[in-house]
Amino acid sequence: MRRRQPTHPPKVIDAGLQSERTYLAWQRTALAFAGVGALLIYGLCRMGAPSPFPAGSDCSSGSSCSPGRNGVTA
C-alpha cells in the first residue's frame, strides 16, 4: 500500500484578517471589563457602600448613584 502524502494547508488569501480578529477580541475584552466594573460599582452603590470615586460623588444617599448629595453638585 502506498502512503498518503501529507496535505499542506492552502495559501493564506488575506493575511490582514488575523490582526483584525485579534484587535476585535481585545476590544470585546475591554468592553466586558468596563461593563463588569460598572455593574460592580452600581451594585456597591445600591448596597450603601461609600463611593469609590473622589469627593463630589456620594452613593450612600439612597438608591441612585448620582454625583453630589441628592443630585446637587458642588
N, CA, C and O atoms as a printed pandas DataFrame, in Angstrom:
     atom_number atom_name residue_name chain_id  residue_number  x_coord  y_coord  z_coord
0              1         N          MET        A               1    0.826   -1.185    0.000
1              2        CA          MET        A               1    0.000    0.000    0.000
2              3         C          MET        A               1    0.873    1.253    0.000
3              4         O          MET        A               1    1.934    1.315    0.622
4              5         N          ARG        A               2    0.386    2.210   -0.705
5              6        CA          ARG        A               2    1.119    3.472   -0.770
6              7         C          ARG        A               2    0.743    4.383    0.380
7              8         O          ARG        A               2   -0.418    4.451    0.783
8              9         N          ARG        A               3    1.712    5.065    0.890
9             10        CA          ARG        A               3    1.457    6.054    1.945
10            11         C          ARG        A               3    0.918    7.337    1.352
11            12         O          ARG        A               3    1.369    7.795    0.302
12            13         N          ARG        A               4   -0.048    7.906    2.036
13            14        CA          ARG        A               4   -0.599    9.184    1.553
14            15         C          ARG        A               4    0.363   10.315    1.877
15            16         O          ARG        A               4    0.949   10.363    2.958
16            17         N          GLN        A               5    0.510   11.189    0.955
17            18        CA          GLN        A               5    1.345   12.359    1.174
18            19         C          GLN        A               5    0.584   13.350    2.056
19            20         O          GLN        A               5   -0.617   13.548    1.870
20            21         N          PRO        A               6    1.269   13.968    3.008
21            22        CA          PRO        A               6    0.575   14.952    3.847
22            23         C          PRO        A               6    0.109   16.135    3.001
23            24         O          PRO        A               6    0.822   16.621    2.123
24            25         N          THR        A               7   -1.084   16.570    3.290
25            26        CA          THR        A               7   -1.602   17.726    2.552
26            27         C          THR        A               7   -1.201   19.004    3.272
27            28         O          THR        A               7   -1.222   19.073    4.501
28            29         N          HIS        A               8   -0.852   19.971    2.522
29            30        CA          HIS        A               8   -0.472   21.264    3.078
30            31         C          HIS        A               8   -1.690   22.180    3.078
31            32         O          HIS        A               8   -2.525   22.117    2.176
32            33         N          PRO        A               9   -1.782   23.031    4.095
33            34        CA          PRO        A               9   -2.926   23.949    4.109
34            35         C          PRO        A               9   -2.859   24.898    2.910
35            36         O          PRO        A               9   -1.775   25.205    2.414
36            37         N          PRO        A              10   -4.011   25.354    2.456
37            38        CA          PRO        A              10   -3.995   26.290    1.318
38            39         C          PRO        A              10   -3.301   27.586    1.709
39            40         O          PRO        A              10   -3.207   27.931    2.887
40            41         N          LYS        A              11   -2.825   28.284    0.711
41            42        CA          LYS        A              11   -2.151   29.554    0.970
42            43         C          LYS        A              11   -3.129   30.548    1.586
43            44         O          LYS        A              11   -4.324   30.545    1.291
44            45         N          VAL        A              12   -2.578   31.397    2.452
45            46        CA          VAL        A              12   -3.397   32.422    3.099
46            47         C          VAL        A              12   -3.759   33.474    2.068
47            48         O          VAL        A              12   -2.887   34.052    1.420
48            49         N          ILE        A              13   -5.047   33.715    1.924
49            50        CA          ILE        A              13   -5.503   34.678    0.930
50            51         C          ILE        A              13   -5.415   36.098    1.482
51            52         O          ILE        A              13   -4.926   37.006    0.811
52            53         N          ASP        A              14   -5.896   36.278    2.715
53            54        CA          ASP        A              14   -5.921   37.606    3.324
54            55         C          ASP        A              14   -5.173   37.572    4.647
55            56         O          ASP        A              14   -5.750   37.202    5.670
56            57         N          ALA        A              15   -3.912   37.948    4.646
57            58        CA          ALA        A              15   -3.083   37.872    5.852
58            59         C          ALA        A              15   -3.494   38.910    6.887
59            60         O          ALA        A              15   -3.157   38.752    8.060
60            61         N          GLY        A              16   -4.200   39.954    6.506
61            62        CA          GLY        A              16   -4.564   41.015    7.440
62            63         C          GLY        A              16   -5.710   40.670    8.364
63            64         O          GLY        A              16   -5.966   41.393    9.326
64            65         N          LEU        A              17   -6.407   39.578    8.091
65            66        CA          LEU        A              17   -7.570   39.237    8.901
66            67         C          LEU        A              17   -7.198   38.790   10.309
67            68         O          LEU        A              17   -7.961   39.024   11.246
68            69         N          GLN        A              18   -6.057   38.161   10.477
69            70        CA          GLN        A              18   -5.672   37.682   11.799
70            71         C          GLN        A              18   -5.470   38.844   12.764
71            72         O          GLN        A              18   -5.940   38.786   13.900
72            73         N          SER        A              19   -4.791   39.880   12.340
73            74        CA          SER        A              19   -4.573   41.028   13.217
74            75         C          SER        A              19   -5.890   41.748   13.509
75            76         O          SER        A              19   -6.081   42.280   14.603
76            77         N          GLU        A              20   -6.789   41.765   12.536
77            78        CA          GLU        A              20   -8.086   42.397   12.775
78            79         C          GLU        A              20   -8.899   41.608   13.796
79            80         O          GLU        A              20   -9.553   42.198   14.657
80            81         N          ARG        A              21   -8.863   40.287   13.706
81            82        CA          ARG        A              21   -9.572   39.452   14.686
82            83         C          ARG        A              21   -8.996   39.660   16.083
83            84         O          ARG        A              21   -9.740   39.726   17.061
84            85         N          THR        A              22   -7.668   39.764   16.178
85            86        CA          THR        A              22   -7.023   39.998   17.474
86            87         C          THR        A              22   -7.443   41.341   18.041
87            88         O          THR        A              22   -7.752   41.446   19.228
88            89         N          TYR        A              23   -7.455   42.360   17.212
89            90        CA          TYR        A              23   -7.866   43.696   17.647
90            91         C          TYR        A              23   -9.311   43.688   18.142
91            92         O          TYR        A              23   -9.614   44.262   19.188
92            93         N          LEU        A              24  -10.189   43.044   17.400
93            94        CA          LEU        A              24  -11.590   42.972   17.811
94            95         C          LEU        A              24  -11.757   42.183   19.104
95            96         O          LEU        A              24  -12.606   42.522   19.928
96            97         N          ALA        A              25  -10.963   41.144   19.289
97            98        CA          ALA        A              25  -11.025   40.364   20.526
98            99         C          ALA        A              25  -10.608   41.216   21.720
99           100         O          ALA        A              25  -11.221   41.128   22.784
100          101         N          TRP        A              26   -9.578   42.036   21.560
101          102        CA          TRP        A              26   -9.162   42.914   22.651
102          103         C          TRP        A              26  -10.217   43.972   22.936
103          104         O          TRP        A              26  -10.421   44.347   24.090
104          105         N          GLN        A              27  -10.886   44.455   21.901
105          106        CA          GLN        A              27  -11.969   45.418   22.117
106          107         C          GLN        A              27  -13.106   44.783   22.909
107          108         O          GLN        A              27  -13.645   45.406   23.824
108          109         N          ARG        A              28  -13.475   43.558   22.570
109          110        CA          ARG        A              28  -14.525   42.858   23.314
110          111         C          ARG        A              28  -14.113   42.650   24.766
111          112         O          ARG        A              28  -14.936   42.790   25.670
112          113         N          THR        A              29  -12.852   42.318   24.993
113          114        CA          THR        A              29  -12.365   42.115   26.355
114          115         C          THR        A              29  -12.442   43.411   27.151
115          116         O          THR        A              29  -12.895   43.412   28.296
116          117         N          ALA        A              30  -12.003   44.510   26.553
117          118        CA          ALA        A              30  -12.047   45.802   27.243
118          119         C          ALA        A              30  -13.489   46.212   27.546
119          120         O          ALA        A              30  -13.774   46.723   28.629
120          121         N          LEU        A              31  -14.382   45.995   26.609
121          122        CA          LEU        A              31  -15.787   46.329   26.826
122          123         C          LEU        A              31  -16.381   45.474   27.937
123          124         O          LEU        A              31  -17.172   45.967   28.742
124          125         N          ALA        A              32  -16.013   44.207   27.990
125          126        CA          ALA        A              32  -16.506   43.323   29.050
126          127         C          ALA        A              32  -15.996   43.774   30.415
127          128         O          ALA        A              32  -16.757   43.787   31.383
128          129         N          PHE        A              33  -14.708   44.146   30.508
129          130        CA          PHE        A              33  -14.167   44.637   31.774
130          131         C          PHE        A              33  -14.869   45.919   32.210
131          132         O          PHE        A              33  -15.178   46.084   33.391
132          133         N          ALA        A              34  -15.123   46.825   31.275
133          134        CA          ALA        A              34  -15.810   48.076   31.617
134          135         C          ALA        A              34  -17.230   47.789   32.091
135          136         O          ALA        A              34  -17.695   48.398   33.054
136          137         N          GLY        A              35  -17.917   46.874   31.431
137          138        CA          GLY        A              35  -19.281   46.531   31.834
138          139         C          GLY        A              35  -19.343   45.904   33.207
139          140         O          GLY        A              35  -20.204   46.254   34.013
140          141         N          VAL        A              36  -18.435   44.976   33.484
141          142        CA          VAL        A              36  -18.405   44.334   34.799
142          143         C          VAL        A              36  -18.046   45.358   35.870
143          144         O          VAL        A              36  -18.625   45.348   36.957
144          145         N          GLY        A              37  -17.111   46.226   35.576
145          146        CA          GLY        A              37  -16.745   47.280   36.535
146          147         C          GLY        A              37  -17.917   48.194   36.844
147          148         O          GLY        A              37  -18.144   48.544   38.003
148          149         N          ALA        A              38  -18.664   48.584   35.819
149          150        CA          ALA        A              38  -19.830   49.444   36.029
150          151         C          ALA        A              38  -20.886   48.732   36.864
151          152         O          ALA        A              38  -21.499   49.341   37.741
152          153         N          LEU        A              39  -21.102   47.451   36.599
153          154        CA          LEU        A              39  -22.077   46.692   37.391
154          155         C          LEU        A              39  -21.628   46.550   38.846
155          156         O          LEU        A              39  -22.453   46.624   39.757
156          157         N          LEU        A              40  -20.343   46.348   39.070
157          158        CA          LEU        A              40  -19.839   46.261   40.442
158          159         C          LEU        A              40  -20.026   47.574   41.192
159          160         O          LEU        A              40  -20.464   47.577   42.343
160          161         N          ILE        A              41  -19.697   48.680   40.551
161          162        CA          ILE        A              41  -19.859   49.987   41.197
162          163         C          ILE        A              41  -21.332   50.254   41.471
163          164         O          ILE        A              41  -21.692   50.741   42.542
164          165         N          TYR        A              42  -22.184   49.934   40.499
165          166        CA          TYR        A              42  -23.618   50.125   40.690
166          167         C          TYR        A              42  -24.128   49.274   41.859
167          168         O          TYR        A              42  -24.900   49.750   42.692
168          169         N          GLY        A              43  -23.690   48.015   41.912
169          170        CA          GLY        A              43  -24.110   47.134   42.991
170          171         C          GLY        A              43  -23.642   47.617   44.345
171          172         O          GLY        A              43  -24.385   47.548   45.324
172          173         N          LEU        A              44  -22.401   48.111   44.411
173          174        CA          LEU        A              44  -21.900   48.637   45.675
174          175         C          LEU        A              44  -22.676   49.873   46.105
175          176         O          LEU        A              44  -22.953   50.062   47.289
176          177         N          CYS        A              45  -23.021   50.704   45.145
177          178        CA          CYS        A              45  -23.802   51.909   45.471
178          179         C          CYS        A              45  -25.184   51.528   45.978
179          180         O          CYS        A              45  -25.699   52.154   46.905
180          181         N          ARG        A              46  -25.784   50.513   45.382
181          182        CA          ARG        A              46  -27.110   50.076   45.819
182          183         C          ARG        A              46  -27.074   49.504   47.236
183          184         O          ARG        A              46  -28.065   49.586   47.962
184          185         N          MET        A              47  -25.941   48.927   47.634
185          186        CA          MET        A              47  -25.810   48.349   48.967
186          187         C          MET        A              47  -25.474   49.396   50.014
187          188         O          MET        A              47  -25.468   49.085   51.204
188          189         N          GLY        A              48  -25.194   50.620   49.610
189          190        CA          GLY        A              48  -24.898   51.691   50.549
190          191         C          GLY        A              48  -23.425   51.828   50.868
191          192         O          GLY        A              48  -23.068   52.485   51.847
192          193         N          ALA        A              49  -22.584   51.243   50.090
193          194        CA          ALA        A              49  -21.141   51.362   50.313
194          195         C          ALA        A              49  -20.687   52.773   49.958
195          196         O          ALA        A              49  -21.313   53.442   49.136
196          197         N          PRO        A              50  -19.603   53.223   50.576
197          198        CA          PRO        A              50  -19.092   54.551   50.215
198          199         C          PRO        A              50  -18.653   54.574   48.753
199          200         O          PRO        A              50  -18.285   53.550   48.177
200          201         N          SER        A              51  -18.700   55.743   48.185
201          202        CA          SER        A              51  -18.375   55.901   46.769
202          203         C          SER        A              51  -16.911   55.590   46.504
203          204         O          SER        A              51  -16.050   56.018   47.273
204          205         N          PRO        A              52  -16.599   54.852   45.433
205          206        CA          PRO        A              52  -15.207   54.591   45.083
206          207         C          PRO        A              52  -14.567   55.773   44.354
207          208         O          PRO        A              52  -13.387   55.727   44.008
208          209         N          PHE        A              53  -15.339   56.820   44.125
209          210        CA          PHE        A              53  -14.859   57.982   43.405
210          211         C          PHE        A              53  -14.415   59.057   44.386
211          212         O          PHE        A              53  -14.806   59.015   45.553
212          213         N          PRO        A              54  -13.607   60.023   43.946
213          214        CA          PRO        A              54  -13.172   61.108   44.824
214          215         C          PRO        A              54  -14.348   61.964   45.293
215          216         O          PRO        A              54  -15.484   61.773   44.860
216          217         N          ALA        A              55  -14.060   62.892   46.168
217          218        CA          ALA        A              55  -15.090   63.768   46.727
218          219         C          ALA        A              55  -15.895   64.411   45.609
219          220         O          ALA        A              55  -15.358   64.739   44.551
220          221         N          GLY        A              56  -17.176   64.584   45.852
221          222        CA          GLY        A              56  -18.049   65.163   44.842
222          223         C          GLY        A              56  -19.083   64.178   44.350
223          224         O          GLY        A              56  -20.024   64.565   43.658
224          225         N          SER        A              57  -18.928   62.918   44.691
225          226        CA          SER        A              57  -19.936   61.941   44.321
226          227         C          SER        A              57  -20.217   61.097   45.553
227          228         O          SER        A              57  -19.299   60.601   46.205
228          229         N          ASP        A              58  -21.493   60.940   45.861
229          230        CA          ASP        A              58  -21.878   60.227   47.069
230          231         C          ASP        A              58  -22.944   59.212   46.722
231          232         O          ASP        A              58  -24.030   59.583   46.276
232          233         N          CYS        A              59  -22.652   57.934   46.921
233          234        CA          CYS        A              59  -23.606   56.879   46.609
234          235         C          CYS        A              59  -24.404   56.443   47.824
235          236         O          CYS        A              59  -25.365   55.686   47.688
236          237         N          SER        A              60  -24.028   56.903   49.003
237          238        CA          SER        A              60  -24.691   56.430   50.214
238          239         C          SER        A              60  -25.976   57.191   50.518
239          240         O          SER        A              60  -26.618   56.914   51.532
240          241         N          SER        A              61  -26.370   58.136   49.677
241          242        CA          SER        A              61  -27.541   58.957   49.962
242          243         C          SER        A              61  -28.854   58.286   49.588
243          244         O          SER        A              61  -29.921   58.806   49.915
244          245         N          GLY        A              62  -28.803   57.151   48.915
245          246        CA          GLY        A              62  -30.043   56.497   48.523
246          247         C          GLY        A              62  -29.796   55.438   47.482
247          248         O          GLY        A              62  -28.709   54.864   47.404
248          249         N          SER        A              63  -30.819   55.181   46.675
249          250        CA          SER        A              63  -30.708   54.100   45.709
250          251         C          SER        A              63  -30.101   54.544   44.390
251          252         O          SER        A              63  -29.820   53.708   43.531
252          253         N          SER        A              64  -29.891   55.845   44.210
253          254        CA          SER        A              64  -29.317   56.294   42.934
254          255         C          SER        A              64  -27.858   56.677   43.125
255          256         O          SER        A              64  -27.462   57.143   44.194
256          257         N          CYS        A              65  -27.087   56.483   42.111
257          258        CA          CYS        A              65  -25.674   56.843   42.130
258          259         C          CYS        A              65  -25.492   58.121   41.340
259          260         O          CYS        A              65  -24.920   58.102   40.250
260          261         N          SER        A              66  -25.965   59.217   41.870
261          262        CA          SER        A              66  -25.817   60.485   41.183
262          263         C          SER        A              66  -24.708   61.278   41.835
263          264         O          SER        A              66  -24.470   61.122   43.033
264          265         N          PRO        A              67  -24.014   62.135   41.080
265          266        CA          PRO        A              67  -22.948   62.922   41.662
266          267         C          PRO        A              67  -23.489   63.908   42.692
267          268         O          PRO        A              67  -24.573   64.465   42.518
268          269         N          GLY        A              68  -22.746   64.114   43.741
269          270        CA          GLY        A              68  -23.155   65.050   44.787
270          271         C          GLY        A              68  -24.250   64.490   45.655
271          272         O          GLY        A              68  -24.739   63.384   45.424
272          273         N          ARG        A              69  -24.629   65.247   46.643
273          274        CA          ARG        A              69  -25.717   64.830   47.529
274          275         C          ARG        A              69  -27.055   65.197   46.916
275          276         O          ARG        A              69  -27.281   66.338   46.514
276          277         N          ASN        A              70  -27.927   64.224   46.852
277          278        CA          ASN        A              70  -29.277   64.403   46.329
278          279         C          ASN        A              70  -29.272   65.006   44.930
279          280         O          ASN        A              70  -30.169   65.772   44.574
280          281         N          GLY        A              71  -28.271   64.663   44.147
281          282        CA          GLY        A              71  -28.213   65.127   42.776
282          283         C          GLY        A              71  -27.634   66.521   42.597
283          284         O          GLY        A              71  -27.569   67.020   41.474
284          285         N          VAL        A              72  -27.210   67.164   43.695
285          286        CA          VAL        A              72  -26.664   68.511   43.611
286          287         C          VAL        A              72  -25.148   68.415   43.610
287          288         O          VAL        A              72  -24.559   67.784   44.487
288          289         N          THR        A              73  -24.524   69.035   42.635
289          290        CA          THR        A              73  -23.063   69.026   42.591
290          291         C          THR        A              73  -22.523   70.293   43.210
291          292         O          THR        A              73  -23.159   71.345   43.154
292          293         N          ALA        A              74  -21.358   70.190   43.795
293          294        CA          ALA        A              74  -20.757   71.346   44.473
294          295         C          ALA        A              74  -19.970   72.190   43.501
295          296         O          ALA        A              74  -19.393   73.205   43.891
